[in-house]
Amino acid sequence: MADFVLVAGAWLGSWAWDEVVPPLRAAGHNAYPLTLSGLAERRGVAAGQQTHVQDIVDEIERRDLRDVVLVGHSYSGIPVGQAAERIGDRLTRVVFVDSEVPVDGGSFASGWWQGQAAFEALIADNGGYWPPLGAADLDGQGLTDEQATRLIDGSTPHPGATLSEPAVLTRPLGELPSTYTKCLLDGPEPNDTVAKLLTSDQWRLVTMSTGHWPMISQPTELAQILLAEAA
């Protein structure tokens, strides 16, 4: 029996996993969706990058979880990858779902496709937060109109400090037993950092024919992938 800890990406809370949790529990596993500080029902709580790492570690230690399959989606791959190092032998596997991964000394902002300065200017222009996406941003991501509306309505502004503060790694990420799930509608190939990690014997690649939010667009299929990682 695995203990799944599920962490959604920017703007989202534990609610994003509502349709993934039931099949995991029906298969006999525990599943704990987590809302990070400053988001969803925890909106207004001050948060930086290391706050989010500690949120994850605290959840695992507070519940005394073992055989942990730690799942990080999108932005949350960065704190999840750091937390995975810190929970020691509690960890069974990390599953990165179409996510960023931590780079020691790097941040989400430092990897932004338009450059760090452009991203930090966006945050500054929005009162220190990353504003949620609109409907046009979700086109081509495999979401029905109903799913897109649910995603938009459930999103909250994301605390900017979590995106600009650097990650801290104490060992090479490639040493962690990991699965990277690439959602093909969001781009056919993992980024260069992930591609290099996938050369490790500890890492493997899985693909999904959907967009960047598979817990919304294909929750049953995503649950089956997660269950396979706990086998």
ZANUVO-117052 format. One record per residue (C-alpha): residue number from 0; residue in three letters; x, y, z. Coordinates in pm, 1 decimal, padded with zeros to 6 digits. Each point is the difference from the previous one (the first is absolute). Layout:
BEGIN
+-------+------+----------+----------+----------+
! kolza ! doke !       xx !       yy !       zz !
+-------+------+----------+----------+----------+
!   NUM !  ala !        X !        Y !        Z !
...
+-------+------+----------+----------+----------+
***
This chain:
BEGIN
+-------+------+----------+----------+----------+
! kolza ! doke !       xx !       yy !       zz !
+-------+------+----------+----------+----------+
!     0 !  met !  00000.0 !  00000.0 !  00000.0 !
!     1 !  ala !  00144.2 !  00335.2 ! -00107.1 !
!     2 !  asp ! -00049.1 !  00343.3 !  00151.6 !
!     3 !  phe ! -00059.0 !  00237.6 ! -00290.1 !
!     4 !  val !  00068.1 !  00368.7 !  00070.9 !
!     5 !  leu ! -00139.3 !  00209.8 ! -00283.4 !
!     6 !  val !  00113.6 !  00359.1 ! -00059.1 !
!     7 !  ala ! -00152.5 !  00205.1 ! -00282.2 !
!     8 !  gly !  00172.9 !  00280.0 ! -00186.3 !
!     9 !  ala ! -00028.4 !  00378.6 ! -00002.4 !
!    10 !  trp ! -00332.7 !  00157.0 !  00096.9 !
!    11 !  leu ! -00154.5 ! -00330.4 !  00108.5 !
!    12 !  gly ! -00089.0 ! -00171.8 !  00327.0 !
!    13 !  ser ! -00078.7 ! -00351.9 !  00114.9 !
!    14 !  trp ! -00335.1 !  00017.9 ! -00179.8 !
!    15 !  ala !  00179.3 ! -00057.2 ! -00332.0 !
!    16 !  trp !  00045.3 ! -00368.2 !  00092.9 !
!    17 !  asp ! -00366.9 ! -00066.2 !  00083.9 !
!    18 !  glu ! -00047.4 ! -00244.5 ! -00288.3 !
!    19 !  val !  00339.6 ! -00169.4 !  00041.1 !
!    20 !  val ! -00027.5 ! -00083.8 !  00369.9 !
!    21 !  pro ! -00300.4 ! -00242.5 ! -00014.3 !
!    22 !  pro !  00162.7 ! -00257.9 ! -00232.7 !
!    23 !  leu !  00319.8 !  00006.7 !  00206.2 !
!    24 !  arg ! -00193.6 ! -00068.4 !  00319.0 !
!    25 !  ala ! -00221.4 ! -00258.0 ! -00172.2 !
!    26 !  ala !  00318.7 ! -00192.3 ! -00083.7 !
!    27 !  gly !  00086.1 ! -00015.7 !  00370.9 !
!    28 !  his !  00247.5 !  00286.3 !  00024.9 !
!    29 !  asn ! -00002.6 !  00317.5 !  00206.5 !
!    30 !  ala ! -00019.6 !  00332.0 ! -00184.9 !
!    31 !  tyr !  00067.3 !  00342.3 !  00149.6 !
!    32 !  pro ! -00053.6 !  00299.0 ! -00230.2 !
!    33 !  leu !  00180.3 !  00303.7 !  00138.9 !
!    34 !  thr ! -00064.8 !  00372.9 ! -00030.4 !
!    35 !  leu !  00318.3 !  00202.8 !  00024.1 !
!    36 !  ser !  00023.7 !  00318.6 !  00205.3 !
!    37 !  gly ! -00148.2 !  00306.8 ! -00165.4 !
!    38 !  leu ! -00232.8 ! -00187.6 ! -00235.5 !
!    39 !  ala ! -00367.6 ! -00101.6 ! -00012.0 !
!    40 !  glu ! -00135.2 ! -00033.9 !  00355.5 !
!    41 !  arg !  00342.3 !  00110.1 !  00130.2 !
!    42 !  arg ! -00003.6 !  00323.5 ! -00197.1 !
!    43 !  gly !  00155.7 !  00287.8 !  00191.3 !
!    44 !  val !  00255.7 ! -00216.4 !  00182.4 !
!    45 !  ala !  00348.6 !  00139.1 ! -00062.9 !
!    46 !  ala !  00210.8 ! -00239.5 ! -00207.0 !
!    47 !  gly !  00341.2 ! -00028.9 ! -00161.8 !
!    48 !  gln !  00159.9 ! -00290.6 ! -00183.3 !
!    49 !  gln !  00126.4 ! -00169.0 !  00314.6 !
!    50 !  thr ! -00341.4 !  00047.3 !  00163.3 !
!    51 !  his ! -00144.1 ! -00227.7 ! -00265.7 !
!    52 !  val !  00275.4 ! -00255.6 !  00046.0 !
!    53 !  gln ! -00070.2 ! -00001.8 !  00373.0 !
!    54 !  asp ! -00377.7 ! -00028.1 ! -00059.3 !
!    55 !  ile !  00064.0 ! -00331.2 ! -00175.2 !
!    56 !  val !  00251.5 ! -00134.6 !  00250.9 !
!    57 !  asp ! -00225.1 !  00097.8 !  00291.4 !
!    58 !  glu ! -00300.6 ! -00179.4 ! -00152.3 !
!    59 !  ile !  00198.9 ! -00321.8 ! -00039.3 !
!    60 !  glu !  00155.4 !  00014.8 !  00345.7 !
!    61 !  arg ! -00320.0 !  00108.4 !  00176.5 !
!    62 !  arg ! -00188.1 ! -00296.0 ! -00143.0 !
!    63 !  asp !  00304.4 ! -00227.7 !  00046.2 !
!    64 !  leu ! -00034.4 ! -00116.5 ! -00359.4 !
!    65 !  arg !  00209.1 ! -00285.9 ! -00135.8 !
!    66 !  asp !  00034.6 ! -00140.3 ! -00351.9 !
!    67 !  val ! -00064.1 !  00350.3 ! -00130.4 !
!    68 !  val ! -00068.6 !  00059.0 ! -00367.9 !
!    69 !  leu !  00050.4 !  00375.3 ! -00020.7 !
!    70 !  val ! -00175.0 !  00160.4 ! -00297.6 !
!    71 !  gly !  00080.8 !  00350.1 ! -00123.7 !
!    72 !  his ! -00178.4 !  00174.3 ! -00286.7 !
!    73 !  ser !  00132.5 !  00297.7 ! -00198.6 !
!    74 !  tyr !  00158.5 !  00262.1 !  00233.0 !
!    75 !  ser ! -00027.2 ! -00237.5 !  00295.2 !
!    76 !  gly !  00262.1 ! -00229.9 ! -00142.8 !
!    77 !  ile !  00252.5 !  00250.5 !  00137.7 !
!    78 !  pro ! -00099.7 ! -00025.8 !  00369.7 !
!    79 !  val ! -00092.5 ! -00368.8 ! -00038.9 !
!    80 !  gly !  00347.1 ! -00085.5 ! -00132.2 !
!    81 !  gln !  00160.2 !  00172.0 !  00298.7 !
!    82 !  ala ! -00238.9 ! -00158.6 !  00250.8 !
!    83 !  ala !  00068.9 ! -00343.1 ! -00148.8 !
!    84 !  glu !  00364.4 !  00032.9 !  00106.1 !
!    85 !  arg ! -00095.3 !  00098.5 !  00352.6 !
!    86 !  ile ! -00235.7 ! -00283.6 !  00090.0 !
!    87 !  gly !  00267.9 ! -00267.6 ! -00026.8 !
!    88 !  asp ! -00113.5 ! -00360.7 !  00000.9 !
!    89 !  arg ! -00365.8 !  00098.9 !  00019.2 !
!    90 !  leu !  00017.7 !  00053.8 ! -00376.8 !
!    91 !  thr ! -00092.4 ! -00274.7 ! -00245.8 !
!    92 !  arg ! -00013.9 !  00208.3 ! -00317.1 !
!    93 !  val ! -00044.2 !  00351.7 ! -00133.7 !
!    94 !  val ! -00240.6 !  00057.0 ! -00288.3 !
!    95 !  phe !  00046.6 !  00328.5 ! -00182.9 !
!    96 !  val ! -00315.0 !  00080.8 ! -00199.9 !
!    97 !  asp !  00087.1 !  00228.4 ! -00294.2 !
!    98 !  ser !  00196.7 !  00196.6 !  00254.3 !
!    99 !  glu !  00298.3 !  00215.2 !  00058.3 !
!   100 !  val !  00280.6 ! -00161.1 !  00199.3 !
!   101 !  pro !  00227.1 !  00167.2 !  00254.7 !
!   102 !  val !  00345.8 !  00115.5 ! -00101.1 !
!   103 !  asp !  00229.5 !  00083.3 !  00289.1 !
!   104 !  gly !  00022.7 !  00377.7 !  00026.4 !
!   105 !  gly ! -00262.4 !  00047.9 ! -00271.5 !
!   106 !  ser ! -00361.4 !  00107.9 !  00023.4 !
!   107 !  phe ! -00317.0 ! -00025.8 ! -00203.5 !
!   108 !  ala !  00059.3 !  00357.4 ! -00114.9 !
!   109 !  ser !  00357.9 ! -00066.9 ! -00110.3 !
!   110 !  gly ! -00128.3 ! -00259.4 ! -00246.8 !
!   111 !  trp ! -00280.0 !  00216.8 ! -00140.0 !
!   112 !  trp ! -00013.4 ! -00014.3 ! -00379.1 !
!   113 !  gln ! -00002.1 !  00380.3 ! -00035.3 !
!   114 !  gly !  00279.2 !  00047.1 !  00254.0 !
!   115 !  gln !  00004.7 !  00055.0 !  00375.2 !
!   116 !  ala ! -00027.9 !  00379.1 ! -00022.7 !
!   117 !  ala ! -00318.6 ! -00020.0 ! -00204.7 !
!   118 !  phe ! -00156.2 ! -00244.8 !  00243.2 !
!   119 !  glu !  00095.3 !  00204.0 !  00306.6 !
!   120 !  ala ! -00145.2 !  00310.9 ! -00165.3 !
!   121 !  leu ! -00327.4 ! -00187.5 ! -00049.6 !
!   122 !  ile ! -00006.6 ! -00090.5 !  00369.5 !
!   123 !  ala !  00079.9 !  00357.9 !  00104.0 !
!   124 !  asp ! -00278.0 !  00133.8 ! -00221.9 !
!   125 !  asn ! -00249.2 ! -00228.0 !  00173.8 !
!   126 !  gly !  00069.9 !  00086.6 !  00362.3 !
!   127 !  gly !  00250.2 ! -00279.1 !  00059.8 !
!   128 !  tyr ! -00216.1 ! -00276.9 ! -00147.1 !
!   129 !  trp ! -00013.6 ! -00200.1 ! -00322.4 !
!   130 !  pro ! -00352.3 !  00051.1 ! -00135.3 !
!   131 !  pro ! -00197.2 ! -00309.6 ! -00101.4 !
!   132 !  leu ! -00055.2 ! -00094.9 ! -00361.8 !
!   133 !  gly ! -00301.6 !  00094.9 ! -00206.1 !
!   134 !  ala ! -00209.1 ! -00211.3 ! -00236.0 !
!   135 !  ala !  00213.5 !  00081.7 ! -00306.3 !
!   136 !  asp !  00308.9 ! -00140.2 !  00174.9 !
!   137 !  leu ! -00166.8 ! -00340.1 !  00029.1 !
!   138 !  asp ! -00072.5 ! -00049.7 ! -00369.9 !
!   139 !  gly !  00148.6 ! -00317.7 ! -00142.2 !
!   140 !  gln !  00053.7 ! -00160.9 !  00341.7 !
!   141 !  gly ! -00256.4 ! -00277.4 ! -00031.4 !
!   142 !  leu ! -00249.1 !  00157.3 !  00238.8 !
!   143 !  thr ! -00374.3 !  00007.4 ! -00051.2 !
!   144 !  asp ! -00172.7 !  00334.1 !  00052.6 !
!   145 !  glu ! -00124.3 ! -00127.1 !  00335.3 !
!   146 !  gln !  00349.1 ! -00111.0 !  00105.9 !
!   147 !  ala !  00153.2 !  00330.8 ! -00107.6 !
!   148 !  thr ! -00259.9 !  00193.4 !  00197.2 !
!   149 !  arg !  00067.6 ! -00214.1 !  00306.4 !
!   150 !  leu !  00372.7 !  00065.1 ! -00031.2 !
!   151 !  ile ! -00043.7 !  00375.7 ! -00038.4 !
!   152 !  asp ! -00257.0 !  00031.5 !  00278.4 !
!   153 !  gly !  00218.2 ! -00197.9 !  00241.8 !
!   154 !  ser !  00319.7 !  00196.4 ! -00063.5 !
!   155 !  thr !  00144.4 !  00262.6 !  00234.2 !
!   156 !  pro !  00292.3 !  00240.7 ! -00052.5 !
!   157 !  his !  00330.6 ! -00174.3 !  00068.1 !
!   158 !  pro !  00247.2 !  00151.3 !  00253.2 !
!   159 !  gly !  00290.1 !  00146.6 ! -00194.8 !
!   160 !  ala !  00268.4 ! -00076.3 !  00259.3 !
!   161 !  thr ! -00048.7 ! -00374.6 ! -00053.4 !
!   162 !  leu !  00093.5 !  00051.4 ! -00363.5 !
!   163 !  ser !  00305.1 !  00220.8 !  00042.5 !
!   164 !  glu !  00177.1 ! -00161.4 !  00295.9 !
!   165 !  pro !  00266.8 ! -00259.3 ! -00090.7 !
!   166 !  ala ! -00026.0 ! -00373.0 !  00049.0 !
!   167 !  val !  00241.3 ! -00178.7 !  00233.6 !
!   168 !  leu !  00112.0 ! -00353.7 ! -00084.2 !
!   169 !  thr !  00241.3 ! -00204.3 !  00208.5 !
!   170 !  arg !  00047.9 ! -00285.9 ! -00248.1 !
!   171 !  pro ! -00041.8 ! -00049.5 ! -00376.9 !
!   172 !  leu ! -00368.3 ! -00024.0 ! -00090.3 !
!   173 !  gly !  00079.4 ! -00281.9 ! -00239.3 !
!   174 !  glu !  00067.6 ! -00226.7 !  00298.7 !
!   175 !  leu ! -00364.9 !  00009.2 !  00111.3 !
!   176 !  pro ! -00232.3 ! -00274.5 ! -00129.9 !
!   177 !  ser ! -00218.1 !  00207.4 ! -00228.4 !
!   178 !  thr ! -00255.6 ! -00013.6 ! -00278.8 !
!   179 !  tyr ! -00056.8 !  00294.3 ! -00231.3 !
!   180 !  thr ! -00345.8 !  00016.6 ! -00156.7 !
!   181 !  lys !  00004.5 !  00212.2 ! -00316.9 !
!   182 !  cys ! -00333.7 !  00135.3 ! -00122.8 !
!   183 !  leu !  00038.7 !  00011.2 ! -00375.5 !
!   184 !  leu ! -00251.6 !  00275.4 ! -00081.7 !
!   185 !  asp !  00218.8 !  00235.2 !  00202.8 !
!   186 !  gly !  00307.1 ! -00083.7 ! -00208.3 !
!   187 !  pro !  00133.9 ! -00329.0 ! -00135.6 !
!   188 !  glu !  00332.3 ! -00003.4 !  00185.5 !
!   189 !  pro !  00114.3 !  00061.6 !  00359.2 !
!   190 !  asn !  00220.9 !  00304.6 !  00049.0 !
!   191 !  asp !  00378.1 ! -00035.9 ! -00014.2 !
!   192 !  thr !  00042.0 ! -00030.9 !  00378.4 !
!   193 !  val ! -00253.4 ! -00282.4 !  00018.0 !
!   194 !  ala !  00142.9 ! -00169.9 ! -00309.8 !
!   195 !  lys !  00339.5 ! -00017.4 !  00169.1 !
!   196 !  leu ! -00153.5 ! -00143.1 !  00317.3 !
!   197 !  leu ! -00176.8 ! -00265.6 ! -00205.9 !
!   198 !  thr !  00340.8 ! -00142.9 ! -00093.3 !
!   199 !  ser !  00029.8 ! -00117.7 !  00362.8 !
!   200 !  asp ! -00078.1 ! -00364.0 !  00076.5 !
!   201 !  gln ! -00225.5 !  00129.0 !  00280.4 !
!   202 !  trp ! -00228.5 !  00197.5 ! -00230.8 !
!   203 !  arg ! -00258.9 ! -00109.1 ! -00252.4 !
!   204 !  leu ! -00236.9 !  00176.3 ! -00240.0 !
!   205 !  val ! -00375.5 ! -00046.1 ! -00043.4 !
!   206 !  thr ! -00211.9 !  00196.7 ! -00247.3 !
!   207 !  met ! -00365.0 !  00105.6 ! -00002.2 !
!   208 !  ser ! -00201.2 !  00118.1 ! -00300.1 !
!   209 !  thr ! -00143.3 !  00301.7 !  00173.8 !
!   210 !  gly !  00092.6 !  00349.5 !  00110.8 !
!   211 !  his !  00174.0 !  00154.1 !  00297.4 !
!   212 !  trp ! -00273.4 ! -00071.7 !  00257.1 !
!   213 !  pro ! -00060.1 ! -00377.1 ! -00024.6 !
!   214 !  met ! -00154.4 ! -00018.6 !  00348.0 !
!   215 !  ile ! -00282.9 !  00204.8 ! -00151.8 !
!   216 !  ser ! -00004.1 ! -00121.1 ! -00361.2 !
!   217 !  gln !  00081.2 ! -00372.3 !  00048.6 !
!   218 !  pro ! -00022.9 ! -00080.2 !  00372.8 !
!   219 !  thr ! -00072.9 ! -00370.0 ! -00045.3 !
!   220 !  glu !  00293.9 ! -00047.6 ! -00234.0 !
!   221 !  leu !  00230.0 !  00193.4 !  00233.5 !
!   222 !  ala ! -00113.8 ! -00210.7 !  00296.0 !
!   223 !  gln !  00089.4 ! -00315.2 ! -00192.8 !
!   224 !  ile !  00350.1 !  00133.1 ! -00064.0 !
!   225 !  leu !  00041.0 !  00081.5 !  00370.0 !
!   226 !  leu ! -00123.5 ! -00344.1 !  00101.9 !
!   227 !  ala !  00256.6 ! -00160.6 ! -00228.5 !
!   228 !  glu !  00273.0 !  00196.2 !  00179.3 !
!   229 !  ala ! -00110.7 ! -00145.1 !  00333.1 !
!   230 !  ala !  00008.6 ! -00358.0 ! -00123.5 !
+-------+------+----------+----------+----------+
***
